[in-house]
Amino acid sequence: MRRYYFDHNATTPVADEVLEAMLPYLRGGYGNASSIHTFGQDAKAGVERARRQVAGLLNAKPAEIVFTSGGTEADNLAILGTVRAAPGPRKHVITSAIEHPAVLSTCRALEREGVDVTYVRVGSSGVVSPGDVRAALRPETVLISIMHANNEIGTVQPIAEIARIAREAGALLHSDGVQSCGKLATNMHELGVDLFTLSGHKIYGPKGVGALFVRKGTKLGAIQHGGHHERDRRPGTENVPGIVGLGQAAEFVQTHFAVERERLTALRDGFERSVMERIEHASINAKTSPRVPNTSNIFFEYLEGEAMVIALDLKGMAVSSGAACSSGSVEPSHVLTAIGLSREQARSCLRFSFGKENSEDQAGALLEAIPAVVQHLRRLSPAFAR
């Protein structure tokens, strides 16, 4: 049985070019990038080349790139590092109700430290209102953290407009760009953010490596303690093969961005049209909102999303019922309930996220599998009106 993968928002396969770039640093180029001998300097050269490649993807300066172990650490560093370094006895942070757990959990940790946090709500559009962000501002607001694109429903947030509001208020703006890199333009000057997160395994790079853009002049304190790596912003021996892979992945998606964005948009839109034509009692979440080109989140009434995931997997189709980081949770998606779905409805949604190896033929195979699965599971559902 052939197996097809439609869960690229959870992780992506490593591109051949990325693996080829990493291999020399897994074999002979094993030096510590902090060592001054030739082995170490060769490793250092690989790290700095990757820094330039990541900076190129973001239209940033290499010195503004901090390498981390992934998106979660980068989010933690951005939020904890700026808020703790901010002066004043009272501090306030603004974020949204649909952020990734790496942001929401970090904000809750700040609340336990005495920091006030406002969680801006969203409507059915799944898009944060800049006006709501402005209304939430306080004199003591030190940071706004709003994601660039949502990982579950794909909605794109008005970051450039929110950045103008943040600048006027004298607050820093962090944006989690893990799901936007490689899918949207990520020009730091145009977006106007002060901090921006990305992750290697979402852009055809390896797992366990990410980066944080820190605009020059932004006060950021370390949240770990050790050596003087990454200009004293993130201690620890560099993951040289992973960083080299991240750099090559950044170059890879930048090279293929324009063509792939157009192709994935057409593939996703055609898929959604066919699902709506073939299946009753289904709807697309945040359909009319700006979305990243590869993501579709669909509500199938009278069904359990996890049952559909299992049934489709038995047919060789890998999809998701929510964020991979929340897999196994008994709670429904906080993103889907935030846009107005009931707890039961949120459990009846599937996320389809397409990637570079998905063809029209693969999408066609998925479209053939879904109706049969829906029909079978609805026959078993006591909620379905026969």
TORKOL-4160 file (C-alpha; in steps of 0.2 Angstrom, whole numbers, padded with zeros to 4 digits, m for minus):
386
<pt num="1" X="0000" Y="0000" Z="0000"/>
<pt num="2" X="0006" Y="0017" Z="m0005"/>
<pt num="3" X="0007" Y="0030" Z="0009"/>
<pt num="4" X="0005" Y="0049" Z="0007"/>
<pt num="5" X="0009" Y="0062" Z="0019"/>
<pt num="6" X="m0002" Y="0077" Z="0022"/>
<pt num="7" X="0004" Y="0083" Z="0039"/>
<pt num="8" X="0018" Y="0096" Z="0034"/>
<pt num="9" X="0013" Y="0108" Z="0048"/>
<pt num="10" X="0018" Y="0095" Z="0060"/>
<pt num="11" X="0035" Y="0092" Z="0052"/>
<pt num="12" X="0042" Y="0091" Z="0035"/>
<pt num="13" X="0054" Y="0078" Z="0027"/>
<pt num="14" X="0072" Y="0083" Z="0026"/>
<pt num="15" X="0076" Y="0090" Z="0008"/>
<pt num="16" X="0090" Y="0080" Z="m0001"/>
<pt num="17" X="0100" Y="0097" Z="m0002"/>
<pt num="18" X="0099" Y="0099" Z="0017"/>
<pt num="19" X="0105" Y="0081" Z="0020"/>
<pt num="20" X="0120" Y="0083" Z="0009"/>
<pt num="21" X="0125" Y="0099" Z="0017"/>
<pt num="22" X="0124" Y="0091" Z="0034"/>
<pt num="23" X="0133" Y="0075" Z="0031"/>
<pt num="24" X="0151" Y="0082" Z="0031"/>
<pt num="25" X="0148" Y="0089" Z="0048"/>
<pt num="26" X="0142" Y="0072" Z="0054"/>
<pt num="27" X="0158" Y="0063" Z="0048"/>
<pt num="28" X="0174" Y="0072" Z="0047"/>
<pt num="29" X="0169" Y="0090" Z="0051"/>
<pt num="30" X="0165" Y="0086" Z="0069"/>
<pt num="31" X="0175" Y="0100" Z="0078"/>
<pt num="32" X="0168" Y="0111" Z="0091"/>
<pt num="33" X="0164" Y="0128" Z="0084"/>
<pt num="34" X="0172" Y="0136" Z="0099"/>
<pt num="35" X="0188" Y="0128" Z="0097"/>
<pt num="36" X="0203" Y="0138" Z="0089"/>
<pt num="37" X="0211" Y="0124" Z="0079"/>
<pt num="38" X="0207" Y="0119" Z="0061"/>
<pt num="39" X="0193" Y="0107" Z="0066"/>
<pt num="40" X="0185" Y="0120" Z="0076"/>
<pt num="41" X="0187" Y="0134" Z="0064"/>
<pt num="42" X="0179" Y="0123" Z="0050"/>
<pt num="43" X="0164" Y="0120" Z="0061"/>
<pt num="44" X="0163" Y="0138" Z="0065"/>
<pt num="45" X="0163" Y="0142" Z="0046"/>
<pt num="46" X="0148" Y="0131" Z="0044"/>
<pt num="47" X="0139" Y="0139" Z="0058"/>
<pt num="48" X="0142" Y="0157" Z="0051"/>
<pt num="49" X="0138" Y="0152" Z="0033"/>
<pt num="50" X="0121" Y="0145" Z="0040"/>
<pt num="51" X="0119" Y="0162" Z="0050"/>
<pt num="52" X="0120" Y="0171" Z="0033"/>
<pt num="53" X="0108" Y="0159" Z="0025"/>
<pt num="54" X="0095" Y="0161" Z="0038"/>
<pt num="55" X="0098" Y="0180" Z="0038"/>
<pt num="56" X="0095" Y="0180" Z="0019"/>
<pt num="57" X="0078" Y="0172" Z="0021"/>
<pt num="58" X="0073" Y="0185" Z="0034"/>
<pt num="59" X="0081" Y="0200" Z="0025"/>
<pt num="60" X="0091" Y="0203" Z="0042"/>
<pt num="61" X="0109" Y="0205" Z="0047"/>
<pt num="62" X="0118" Y="0189" Z="0052"/>
<pt num="63" X="0122" Y="0196" Z="0069"/>
<pt num="64" X="0103" Y="0197" Z="0072"/>
<pt num="65" X="0101" Y="0178" Z="0071"/>
<pt num="66" X="0102" Y="0167" Z="0087"/>
<pt num="67" X="0102" Y="0148" Z="0085"/>
<pt num="68" X="0092" Y="0138" Z="0097"/>
<pt num="69" X="0086" Y="0120" Z="0099"/>
<pt num="70" X="0070" Y="0124" Z="0090"/>
<pt num="71" X="0054" Y="0135" Z="0089"/>
<pt num="72" X="0049" Y="0132" Z="0107"/>
<pt num="73" X="0066" Y="0137" Z="0114"/>
<pt num="74" X="0066" Y="0152" Z="0102"/>
<pt num="75" X="0049" Y="0158" Z="0108"/>
<pt num="76" X="0054" Y="0155" Z="0127"/>
<pt num="77" X="0070" Y="0166" Z="0124"/>
<pt num="78" X="0060" Y="0179" Z="0115"/>
<pt num="79" X="0047" Y="0181" Z="0128"/>
<pt num="80" X="0056" Y="0178" Z="0144"/>
<pt num="81" X="0072" Y="0186" Z="0138"/>
<pt num="82" X="0064" Y="0203" Z="0134"/>
<pt num="83" X="0051" Y="0204" Z="0148"/>
<pt num="84" X="0063" Y="0199" Z="0162"/>
<pt num="85" X="0076" Y="0212" Z="0155"/>
<pt num="86" X="0063" Y="0226" Z="0154"/>
<pt num="87" X="0064" Y="0239" Z="0168"/>
<pt num="88" X="0050" Y="0243" Z="0180"/>
<pt num="89" X="0041" Y="0235" Z="0194"/>
<pt num="90" X="0025" Y="0232" Z="0184"/>
<pt num="91" X="0025" Y="0223" Z="0167"/>
<pt num="92" X="0012" Y="0219" Z="0155"/>
<pt num="93" X="0012" Y="0207" Z="0140"/>
<pt num="94" X="m0001" Y="0206" Z="0126"/>
<pt num="95" X="m0004" Y="0189" Z="0116"/>
<pt num="96" X="m0018" Y="0181" Z="0107"/>
<pt num="97" X="m0030" Y="0166" Z="0112"/>
<pt num="98" X="m0024" Y="0156" Z="0097"/>
<pt num="99" X="m0005" Y="0156" Z="0100"/>
<pt num="100" X="0005" Y="0140" Z="0100"/>
<pt num="101" X="0007" Y="0132" Z="0117"/>
<pt num="102" X="0026" Y="0137" Z="0116"/>
<pt num="103" X="0019" Y="0155" Z="0118"/>
<pt num="104" X="0004" Y="0152" Z="0129"/>
<pt num="105" X="0013" Y="0142" Z="0142"/>
<pt num="106" X="0027" Y="0154" Z="0143"/>
<pt num="107" X="0015" Y="0168" Z="0146"/>
<pt num="108" X="0007" Y="0158" Z="0160"/>
<pt num="109" X="0024" Y="0156" Z="0167"/>
<pt num="110" X="0026" Y="0175" Z="0167"/>
<pt num="111" X="0010" Y="0177" Z="0176"/>
<pt num="112" X="0016" Y="0166" Z="0190"/>
<pt num="113" X="0031" Y="0178" Z="0191"/>
<pt num="114" X="0018" Y="0192" Z="0193"/>
<pt num="115" X="0018" Y="0199" Z="0175"/>
<pt num="116" X="0000" Y="0204" Z="0169"/>
<pt num="117" X="m0005" Y="0195" Z="0152"/>
<pt num="118" X="m0019" Y="0200" Z="0141"/>
<pt num="119" X="m0025" Y="0186" Z="0129"/>
<pt num="120" X="m0034" Y="0195" Z="0114"/>
<pt num="121" X="m0048" Y="0185" Z="0108"/>
<pt num="122" X="m0052" Y="0182" Z="0089"/>
<pt num="123" X="m0068" Y="0179" Z="0080"/>
<pt num="124" X="m0073" Y="0166" Z="0067"/>
<pt num="125" X="m0061" Y="0173" Z="0055"/>
<pt num="126" X="m0046" Y="0167" Z="0066"/>
<pt num="127" X="m0038" Y="0184" Z="0064"/>
<pt num="128" X="m0032" Y="0195" Z="0077"/>
<pt num="129" X="m0039" Y="0213" Z="0076"/>
<pt num="130" X="m0026" Y="0226" Z="0077"/>
<pt num="131" X="m0039" Y="0237" Z="0086"/>
<pt num="132" X="m0041" Y="0225" Z="0100"/>
<pt num="133" X="m0022" Y="0224" Z="0102"/>
<pt num="134" X="m0022" Y="0243" Z="0103"/>
<pt num="135" X="m0036" Y="0243" Z="0115"/>
<pt num="136" X="m0026" Y="0231" Z="0126"/>
<pt num="137" X="m0011" Y="0242" Z="0128"/>
<pt num="138" X="m0006" Y="0249" Z="0145"/>
<pt num="139" X="0008" Y="0261" Z="0150"/>
<pt num="140" X="0017" Y="0246" Z="0157"/>
<pt num="141" X="0015" Y="0235" Z="0141"/>
<pt num="142" X="0033" Y="0229" Z="0137"/>
<pt num="143" X="0029" Y="0215" Z="0124"/>
<pt num="144" X="0016" Y="0210" Z="0111"/>
<pt num="145" X="0018" Y="0192" Z="0105"/>
<pt num="146" X="0007" Y="0188" Z="0090"/>
<pt num="147" X="0010" Y="0173" Z="0078"/>
<pt num="148" X="0013" Y="0176" Z="0060"/>
<pt num="149" X="0002" Y="0161" Z="0054"/>
<pt num="150" X="m0008" Y="0149" Z="0064"/>
<pt num="151" X="m0002" Y="0131" Z="0064"/>
<pt num="152" X="m0020" Y="0124" Z="0065"/>
<pt num="153" X="m0031" Y="0134" Z="0053"/>
<pt num="154" X="m0017" Y="0143" Z="0044"/>
<pt num="155" X="m0024" Y="0161" Z="0046"/>
<pt num="156" X="m0011" Y="0175" Z="0043"/>
<pt num="157" X="m0011" Y="0189" Z="0056"/>
<pt num="158" X="m0009" Y="0207" Z="0052"/>
<pt num="159" X="0009" Y="0208" Z="0059"/>
<pt num="160" X="0015" Y="0224" Z="0050"/>
<pt num="161" X="0000" Y="0234" Z="0056"/>
<pt num="162" X="0002" Y="0227" Z="0074"/>
<pt num="163" X="0021" Y="0232" Z="0073"/>
<pt num="164" X="0016" Y="0250" Z="0070"/>
<pt num="165" X="0005" Y="0250" Z="0085"/>
<pt num="166" X="0019" Y="0242" Z="0095"/>
<pt num="167" X="0031" Y="0255" Z="0090"/>
<pt num="168" X="0019" Y="0269" Z="0094"/>
<pt num="169" X="0017" Y="0262" Z="0111"/>
<pt num="170" X="0035" Y="0259" Z="0114"/>
<pt num="171" X="0033" Y="0240" Z="0116"/>
<pt num="172" X="0042" Y="0226" Z="0108"/>
<pt num="173" X="0034" Y="0214" Z="0095"/>
<pt num="174" X="0038" Y="0196" Z="0094"/>
<pt num="175" X="0030" Y="0185" Z="0081"/>
<pt num="176" X="0031" Y="0166" Z="0080"/>
<pt num="177" X="0035" Y="0163" Z="0062"/>
<pt num="178" X="0037" Y="0144" Z="0063"/>
<pt num="179" X="0022" Y="0141" Z="0051"/>
<pt num="180" X="0025" Y="0156" Z="0040"/>
<pt num="181" X="0043" Y="0153" Z="0035"/>
<pt num="182" X="0044" Y="0146" Z="0017"/>
<pt num="183" X="0025" Y="0149" Z="0014"/>
<pt num="184" X="0024" Y="0168" Z="0016"/>
<pt num="185" X="0037" Y="0183" Z="0013"/>
<pt num="186" X="0047" Y="0185" Z="0029"/>
<pt num="187" X="0055" Y="0201" Z="0027"/>
<pt num="188" X="0059" Y="0208" Z="0044"/>
<pt num="189" X="0060" Y="0226" Z="0038"/>
<pt num="190" X="0043" Y="0225" Z="0030"/>
<pt num="191" X="0035" Y="0216" Z="0045"/>
<pt num="192" X="0043" Y="0227" Z="0057"/>
<pt num="193" X="0045" Y="0215" Z="0071"/>
<pt num="194" X="0058" Y="0215" Z="0084"/>
<pt num="195" X="0059" Y="0196" Z="0087"/>
<pt num="196" X="0054" Y="0182" Z="0075"/>
<pt num="197" X="0055" Y="0163" Z="0078"/>
<pt num="198" X="0058" Y="0150" Z="0065"/>
<pt num="199" X="0061" Y="0131" Z="0066"/>
<pt num="200" X="0071" Y="0119" Z="0055"/>
<pt num="201" X="0059" Y="0105" Z="0054"/>
<pt num="202" X="0045" Y="0115" Z="0047"/>
<pt num="203" X="0055" Y="0120" Z="0032"/>
<pt num="204" X="0063" Y="0104" Z="0026"/>
<pt num="205" X="0077" Y="0105" Z="0038"/>
<pt num="206" X="0082" Y="0094" Z="0053"/>
<pt num="207" X="0073" Y="0093" Z="0070"/>
<pt num="208" X="0080" Y="0100" Z="0085"/>
<pt num="209" X="0086" Y="0116" Z="0078"/>
<pt num="210" X="0078" Y="0134" Z="0076"/>
<pt num="211" X="0083" Y="0152" Z="0076"/>
<pt num="212" X="0077" Y="0168" Z="0084"/>
<pt num="213" X="0079" Y="0185" Z="0075"/>
<pt num="214" X="0083" Y="0198" Z="0087"/>
<pt num="215" X="0083" Y="0216" Z="0079"/>
<pt num="216" X="0099" Y="0226" Z="0083"/>
<pt num="217" X="0097" Y="0236" Z="0099"/>
<pt num="218" X="0083" Y="0224" Z="0107"/>
<pt num="219" X="0087" Y="0221" Z="0125"/>
<pt num="220" X="0087" Y="0202" Z="0127"/>
<pt num="221" X="0093" Y="0193" Z="0143"/>
<pt num="222" X="0098" Y="0175" Z="0142"/>
<pt num="223" X="0087" Y="0162" Z="0150"/>
<pt num="224" X="0100" Y="0149" Z="0151"/>
<pt num="225" X="0117" Y="0150" Z="0160"/>
<pt num="226" X="0134" Y="0144" Z="0154"/>
<pt num="227" X="0146" Y="0149" Z="0141"/>
<pt num="228" X="0147" Y="0164" Z="0130"/>
<pt num="229" X="0140" Y="0156" Z="0114"/>
<pt num="230" X="0128" Y="0166" Z="0102"/>
<pt num="231" X="0135" Y="0183" Z="0108"/>
<pt num="232" X="0130" Y="0178" Z="0126"/>
<pt num="233" X="0112" Y="0176" Z="0121"/>
<pt num="234" X="0111" Y="0157" Z="0121"/>
<pt num="235" X="0124" Y="0147" Z="0129"/>
<pt num="236" X="0129" Y="0129" Z="0125"/>
<pt num="237" X="0139" Y="0120" Z="0112"/>
<pt num="238" X="0132" Y="0123" Z="0095"/>
<pt num="239" X="0123" Y="0109" Z="0086"/>
<pt num="240" X="0134" Y="0111" Z="0070"/>
<pt num="241" X="0126" Y="0098" Z="0059"/>
<pt num="242" X="0108" Y="0104" Z="0063"/>
<pt num="243" X="0113" Y="0123" Z="0061"/>
<pt num="244" X="0121" Y="0119" Z="0044"/>
<pt num="245" X="0105" Y="0110" Z="0039"/>
<pt num="246" X="0094" Y="0124" Z="0045"/>
<pt num="247" X="0104" Y="0136" Z="0034"/>
<pt num="248" X="0103" Y="0125" Z="0019"/>
<pt num="249" X="0084" Y="0123" Z="0022"/>
<pt num="250" X="0082" Y="0142" Z="0023"/>
<pt num="251" X="0091" Y="0144" Z="0006"/>
<pt num="252" X="0080" Y="0129" Z="m0001"/>
<pt num="253" X="0064" Y="0137" Z="0004"/>
<pt num="254" X="0069" Y="0154" Z="m0002"/>
<pt num="255" X="0074" Y="0148" Z="m0019"/>
<pt num="256" X="0058" Y="0138" Z="m0021"/>
<pt num="257" X="0046" Y="0150" Z="m0012"/>
<pt num="258" X="0037" Y="0159" Z="m0027"/>
<pt num="259" X="0033" Y="0144" Z="m0037"/>
<pt num="260" X="0029" Y="0132" Z="m0023"/>
<pt num="261" X="0017" Y="0145" Z="m0015"/>
<pt num="262" X="0007" Y="0146" Z="m0031"/>
<pt num="263" X="0007" Y="0127" Z="m0034"/>
<pt num="264" X="0001" Y="0124" Z="m0016"/>
<pt num="265" X="m0012" Y="0137" Z="m0016"/>
<pt num="266" X="m0020" Y="0129" Z="m0032"/>
<pt num="267" X="m0018" Y="0111" Z="m0024"/>
<pt num="268" X="m0026" Y="0116" Z="m0008"/>
<pt num="269" X="m0040" Y="0126" Z="m0016"/>
<pt num="270" X="m0044" Y="0112" Z="m0028"/>
<pt num="271" X="m0044" Y="0100" Z="m0014"/>
<pt num="272" X="m0056" Y="0110" Z="m0004"/>
<pt num="273" X="m0068" Y="0113" Z="m0018"/>
<pt num="274" X="m0069" Y="0094" Z="m0021"/>
<pt num="275" X="m0072" Y="0090" Z="m0003"/>
<pt num="276" X="m0086" Y="0102" Z="m0002"/>
<pt num="277" X="m0094" Y="0095" Z="m0018"/>
<pt num="278" X="m0093" Y="0077" Z="m0012"/>
<pt num="279" X="m0097" Y="0078" Z="0006"/>
<pt num="280" X="m0112" Y="0085" Z="0015"/>
<pt num="281" X="m0112" Y="0093" Z="0032"/>
<pt num="282" X="m0094" Y="0099" Z="0030"/>
<pt num="283" X="m0087" Y="0116" Z="0031"/>
<pt num="284" X="m0070" Y="0125" Z="0030"/>
<pt num="285" X="m0064" Y="0134" Z="0045"/>
<pt num="286" X="m0058" Y="0152" Z="0042"/>
<pt num="287" X="m0061" Y="0149" Z="0023"/>
<pt num="288" X="m0062" Y="0168" Z="0019"/>
<pt num="289" X="m0048" Y="0173" Z="0029"/>
<pt num="290" X="m0030" Y="0176" Z="0023"/>
<pt num="291" X="m0021" Y="0159" Z="0025"/>
<pt num="292" X="m0005" Y="0151" Z="0021"/>
<pt num="293" X="m0006" Y="0142" Z="0005"/>
<pt num="294" X="m0004" Y="0124" Z="0011"/>
<pt num="295" X="m0016" Y="0123" Z="0025"/>
<pt num="296" X="m0034" Y="0117" Z="0026"/>
<pt num="297" X="m0044" Y="0114" Z="0042"/>
<pt num="298" X="m0061" Y="0106" Z="0039"/>
<pt num="299" X="m0076" Y="0102" Z="0051"/>
<pt num="300" X="m0085" Y="0086" Z="0047"/>
<pt num="301" X="m0101" Y="0086" Z="0057"/>
<pt num="302" X="m0106" Y="0070" Z="0066"/>
<pt num="303" X="m0088" Y="0063" Z="0066"/>
<pt num="304" X="m0074" Y="0061" Z="0078"/>
<pt num="305" X="m0058" Y="0068" Z="0071"/>
<pt num="306" X="m0046" Y="0056" Z="0079"/>
<pt num="307" X="m0057" Y="0041" Z="0072"/>
<pt num="308" X="m0055" Y="0049" Z="0054"/>
<pt num="309" X="m0036" Y="0051" Z="0057"/>
<pt num="310" X="m0035" Y="0032" Z="0061"/>
<pt num="311" X="m0046" Y="0027" Z="0047"/>
<pt num="312" X="m0037" Y="0037" Z="0034"/>
<pt num="313" X="m0020" Y="0031" Z="0041"/>
<pt num="314" X="m0027" Y="0013" Z="0037"/>
<pt num="315" X="m0029" Y="0019" Z="0019"/>
<pt num="316" X="m0011" Y="0026" Z="0019"/>
<pt num="317" X="m0016" Y="0044" Z="0021"/>
<pt num="318" X="m0007" Y="0054" Z="0035"/>
<pt num="319" X="m0017" Y="0069" Z="0041"/>
<pt num="320" X="m0020" Y="0077" Z="0058"/>
<pt num="321" X="m0034" Y="0081" Z="0070"/>
<pt num="322" X="m0025" Y="0096" Z="0077"/>
<pt num="323" X="m0007" Y="0102" Z="0082"/>
<pt num="324" X="0006" Y="0088" Z="0084"/>
<pt num="325" X="0012" Y="0096" Z="0100"/>
<pt num="326" X="m0006" Y="0093" Z="0108"/>
<pt num="327" X="m0007" Y="0075" Z="0102"/>
<pt num="328" X="m0015" Y="0064" Z="0115"/>
<pt num="329" X="m0023" Y="0078" Z="0124"/>
<pt num="330" X="m0041" Y="0075" Z="0130"/>
<pt num="331" X="m0045" Y="0093" Z="0128"/>
<pt num="332" X="m0052" Y="0100" Z="0111"/>
<pt num="333" X="m0041" Y="0112" Z="0101"/>
<pt num="334" X="m0040" Y="0129" Z="0110"/>
<pt num="335" X="m0038" Y="0137" Z="0092"/>
<pt num="336" X="m0055" Y="0130" Z="0086"/>
<pt num="337" X="m0064" Y="0134" Z="0102"/>
<pt num="338" X="m0057" Y="0151" Z="0101"/>
<pt num="339" X="m0065" Y="0154" Z="0084"/>
<pt num="340" X="m0082" Y="0149" Z="0090"/>
<pt num="341" X="m0083" Y="0130" Z="0088"/>
<pt num="342" X="m0091" Y="0120" Z="0102"/>
<pt num="343" X="m0080" Y="0107" Z="0111"/>
<pt num="344" X="m0089" Y="0094" Z="0101"/>
<pt num="345" X="m0087" Y="0103" Z="0084"/>
<pt num="346" X="m0068" Y="0106" Z="0088"/>
<pt num="347" X="m0066" Y="0087" Z="0090"/>
<pt num="348" X="m0074" Y="0084" Z="0073"/>
<pt num="349" X="m0061" Y="0094" Z="0063"/>
<pt num="350" X="m0046" Y="0088" Z="0052"/>
<pt num="351" X="m0031" Y="0098" Z="0047"/>
<pt num="352" X="m0023" Y="0094" Z="0030"/>
<pt num="353" X="m0006" Y="0102" Z="0027"/>
<pt num="354" X="0002" Y="0100" Z="0010"/>
<pt num="355" X="0020" Y="0100" Z="0005"/>
<pt num="356" X="0033" Y="0099" Z="m0009"/>
<pt num="357" X="0031" Y="0081" Z="m0013"/>
<pt num="358" X="0012" Y="0081" Z="m0013"/>
<pt num="359" X="0006" Y="0080" Z="m0031"/>
<pt num="360" X="m0012" Y="0082" Z="m0039"/>
<pt num="361" X="m0012" Y="0063" Z="m0040"/>
<pt num="362" X="m0009" Y="0061" Z="m0021"/>
<pt num="363" X="m0022" Y="0074" Z="m0018"/>
<pt num="364" X="m0034" Y="0064" Z="m0029"/>
<pt num="365" X="m0030" Y="0048" Z="m0019"/>
<pt num="366" X="m0034" Y="0058" Z="m0003"/>
<pt num="367" X="m0050" Y="0064" Z="m0011"/>
<pt num="368" X="m0055" Y="0046" Z="m0015"/>
<pt num="369" X="m0052" Y="0040" Z="0002"/>
<pt num="370" X="m0061" Y="0053" Z="0012"/>
<pt num="371" X="m0079" Y="0050" Z="0007"/>
<pt num="372" X="m0078" Y="0032" Z="0010"/>
<pt num="373" X="m0071" Y="0035" Z="0028"/>
<pt num="374" X="m0084" Y="0048" Z="0031"/>
<pt num="375" X="m0099" Y="0037" Z="0025"/>
<pt num="376" X="m0092" Y="0023" Z="0036"/>
<pt num="377" X="m0090" Y="0032" Z="0052"/>
<pt num="378" X="m0106" Y="0042" Z="0050"/>
<pt num="379" X="m0115" Y="0025" Z="0049"/>
<pt num="380" X="m0108" Y="0021" Z="0066"/>
<pt num="381" X="m0111" Y="0038" Z="0074"/>
<pt num="382" X="m0126" Y="0039" Z="0085"/>
<pt num="383" X="m0127" Y="0058" Z="0082"/>
<pt num="384" X="m0129" Y="0056" Z="0063"/>
<pt num="385" X="m0147" Y="0057" Z="0057"/>
<pt num="386" X="m0150" Y="0042" Z="0046"/>
